[in-house]
Each structure stands twice: as C-alpha cells, then as structure tokens.
Amino acid sequence: MSIEDKAVYPVAEIAAMTGFSRGTITRMFERERGIIMLNRPEATHKRSYRTIRIPRAVYERVIARLTLR
C-alpha cells in the first residue's frame, strides 16, 4: 500500500477534480461511511464549523457508484 492509497482530500479539491460545487460534494459525501468529519460546536460569539476529509477509497467508491448509473 503506497502513500497515494492513503490520500485524504478536502471537499474543495474533490470539487475541483469533478467539476461539482463544494455544496454538492458535501451533500454527496457527508453520510458516506469512512469519511473524516471534524466538528467544532457553536460557542459564545462563534459559529460552529464542520470540516470534511474524504479518503481516496471513499472517493473512488462513490465515483464508481455514480458512473455505473
């Protein structure tokens, strides 16, 4: 297993690779098994943040599923 097999992509990078918007990519991947989601809860005077990282294997699985339709 090479380092490329362990690659993890941010939403913006997958959006650039596929041509979909960041919102579309987020909706496509947010419920997929295997993604890495980091949340910061809302605090006083600060909004909550969510960061999604998508492993290469999850990306390939979803793209394969979309291209089979």
Sequence and secondary structure as in RCSB ss.txt:
>XXXX:A:sequence
MSIEDKAVYPVAEIAAMTGFSRGTITRMFERERGIIMLNRPEATHKRSYRTIRIPRAVYERVIARLTLR
>XXXX:A:secstr
  GGGG EEEHHHHHHHH   HHHHHHHHTT TT EEEEE  BTTB  EEEEEEEHHHHHHHHHHHHT 
